[in-house]
Amino acid sequence: MRMLTDATILVQIPLPPNVRLAEDPNARSVILRRGIPSTLNTPALDPVLMYDGRRPDLEAQALGAIHDHFQNSFEPTVRDLQRIALFQQTHSFFSSQKLRKFASGGPAPELPQGNTESEMRGRLFFEDGPFTSPNQKAGACAACHSGSMLNESSRFFPLFPPGTRFQNILVSDFNAAGNPVREFIFTNPDGSETTVKSPDPGRALITGVAQSPFFDSVNAFKIPTLWGVARTAPYFHDNSAKTLEDVVEHYARFFATVSNGGLVLTDQDKADIVAYLKLLH
């Protein structure tokens, strides 16, 4: 039923040496419910693989999938893995010709201008530029969806380093998917302990770091590209957003939470953002 309703699979993630489960201190891995990351535009244009960045390259990603999900009776050769990686960089894995050309050394894709008034208003959320006030809406989405691939933090956003690829947007915190919450106990470098209650701590299970800024570790996941986003539903690491409208509803709650109610998306804002997202082919 879980796979039919949420399209999530069970993923076994090794626990870092300094992390243990409160419910089973001897466990050296944890089973988590995650969606399958989209391969659209990713293999050729994004070196960060998997939601938590745990695979260093396409060959390692392919081998991990074979071991975890295929129950293989023989090991693939290096050439086999290289062929899988090359296949994932062929035409059907790009959302548009401009993205394929970019992967081959062509010009970087540019934000479409928009045709309707709604699309043009939606574009303002994705325009990368200086913030003039902490509660402004212009550039709010570009804070994390900047750069050529719209998948990194903006150089204009002051709260985290430009080019950051992992961010906590409170998906695990809100836990709309209703996944089981566990207690993860992290032993810090100074010997102290930090307890993290989460259905999925994300990047922290790779870094082993609990005491970190808002970005990069606890409950943080890879910032995905927005090119082709209308074709890659469901969304977020737990597939808790089934539509673009669900995504924007999540961000309305996210912005209101992190701004202490200062940044509120109106119904018109939400419709404008969805309209613009559909233009990002």
N, C-alpha and C positions, 0 to 999 in steps of 0.2 A: 504494500500500500504506500509506503514512504517513497519508493521509486516512482510510482505512478503519479502521486500527488505533488511531490517536490523535486523529483529527478535528482535526488542526492544519493551518493554512494558512501559506503563505509571505508574510510581511509585510516590506515595504521601509521601513526607518526611516532618515531622514537623520541623518548624524553631525553633532554640534555642531562649530563651527569649531575648537575646541581638542581634538578627539578624532580619532585616526586608527587604522587597523588596521595591526597589525604586518605582516601578510601582504600588505597592499596599501596602502601609505601614501598613495596618490593617490585612493583610494576616498572618495566623499563620502556613501555610504549603505551599509547592511548589510542582508542578508536574514536574517530570523529566523523560527523556527517557533513560532507561537502559536495558541492556541485562540481561538474567537470568544466574546467576553464575552456573558453572558446579558443579555437585555433585560427580564427579569422584575423589576418594581419599579424598575428603574434610570432609565428616561427621565423619569419624573415626580418621582422622589424622591432622585436622586443627581446633583449637578452635576459630579462628577468622572467623566469618560467615558474609556473604554478602559483597559486594564490599566496603562498608563504615564501616563494623564492627559493625553494629547497633544491631545485635541479639546476646544475650549472650550464647545461647545454641540451640541445634537442636529442642527442644520442642518449644522454643520461635519462632524460624524460621518457624516451621510448623504452629503455631497458627497465625503468621503474614500473611503467605500466604493464609490461610483459610479466614481470615478477609478481606484481600485486594483484593483477586482474585476469591474467590469461592462464595461469597454472601450466606454464610451459613444461614440456617434457625434454626439451633440449635448449641449449643456450644459443641465442642469436650471435652471429659473428659480428665483428667490427664493421664489415662491409654491409651486413644486413641493417645495422643501426644507421649507418650513413645513408643508405637508400631511403629509409623511413624519413630521416631528416630532410633529405632533398625533395622527397615527395611533398612534404608539408610546405614547401616553398614554391610550389607550382601555382598556376593561374587561379585555380578554384579556391585557394586559401587567401585571396585578397578581396577586399570589399569593393574595389574599384581599380580602374586602370591607373589612376594617378598614384594610388598607394603602391601598385606593382612597379611603376616607373621609379618611384621614390626608393624602393628597395634595390633598384638597379643603378642607383646613383643620380637619379633625376631630381628635380626640384621638390622641396618639401611641400606637402599639401597645405592649402590655406583655408581659413574659415570661410564658408560660403556667406554671401552677404544677406541672403534671405529674400524672399519675394513678397510675402504677405506682411501686413503690419505685425501680426503675431510673431512670425519668424524673425523679423528685424528686432522686435523687442526682446525676444529670446536670445538673440545674438549677444546682447549687452552683458549677459551673465557669463559669457565665455570669452570676452575680450580681455586680453592680458594687459594690465597696466597698473600704475600706482594706485594705491588705496587712499582716498581722500578722507575717509572716516571709517571707524570700526564697524559701522552698521550699514554701509552702503551695499546695494545689491549688485551694482555693476562689477563684474569680475569675480563674483562670489564663487561661481563654478570653476573659473580659471585658477583659483587659488590652488587646487589640486589637479586640475586637468589643463595643464599648460604644455608648452613645447610642441614640436612638430607632430608628435603622436597623441597629444592631449592626454598624457599619462604621467605627468610629473608635476611637482609643486612649482609654483610661480616664483620667479626671482623678485617679484614685487611684494610678495606676502611676507610679513615680518616674523611670523611665529615659528617657522621652521625653515631649514636650509633649502635653497633652490635646488631643484632636481631630485628631491626626495621621492622615492618610489613606493614607500609603504606608509599607510596612514590609517589611523583609527577613526572611522566615521560612525562609530557606535552601533554597528550591526550586531556584534556579539553582545554589547551592553543592553540593547533593546530586546534582542532575542525574539524577534517576531515569529521565527520558525518554531519556537517552543522546544528547542533541543535541550537535552539534559545538561544541567549546570554542575560542574565539578569544582573541587578545590585543588588548585595546583600550588604547591609550596616551593618557592624559589629560595635557594641559599645564595645570598649576595656575597660579593668579594670580601666584605668586611666581616663575614660570618653571621650577620643578621639574616632573618628570614622574612620574606614577603609572601603573603597568601593572596592568590588571585582566584576569584570565583568567576568562572566563565564557561560557556558552552564550547568555546573554541578560542584560545588565546592567540592563535595565528602566528605571527612572526616571532613571538616570544619563545615558542617551542623550537625555533631554529637558533636564535641567538642565546637563549638561556638568560636573557636580561629582563628583569621585572621593573627595576627602578630606572625608568627612562622617560623622556619627554612624551608628549601626547602622540607624536608620530613614531613610527619605526618599530615598536616592539609589542607590548601587551595589547591584544585585540586589534592589532594592525594587520592589514592585508595589502597586497599589491594594488596599486592604482592602475586600473585597466585603461586601454585606449578607448576613446569614444567613436573612432572611425568605424562605421558599420554597426553601431550599437543597436540600431533598430532590428538587426538580424540575429542578435545573440542572447535573446531571452531564454531562461529566467536570469535574474541578476543577483549580484553579491555572492560571497563565498558559500552561503548556505541556501542559495536560490529562494530566499524569502520574498523577493520582489518578482512577481510574475510578469509584470508589464512595465513600460516606461512610466506610466502614471503611478504605479506603486513605488518606483524608484524616487520620483519627485516628492511623493508623500513622505517617504522616509527622510529625504533631505529637508523638507519643511520642518519636520520634528527635530532633525539634527541641528539645523541652523538656529532654531528657537532655543534649543538646549545649550549649545555652546556660546550663544550670545546673550544668555539670560533674558530671552524674550525680546532682544533688540532688533533682530533680523527676522522678519515675518514674511513668508511667501504667501501672497494672496492667491485666490483661485485663478486670477488672470495670469499671475506670474507662473504658476504651475503649468497652465495650458501653453504659455509662450515657450517655456523651457522644453516641454515635450515636442512642440512643433519644430523647434530648432534641432533637437536631437535627431529627428527623423531626416534632417537634411545632411547629416554627417555620413555620407556614403564612402 
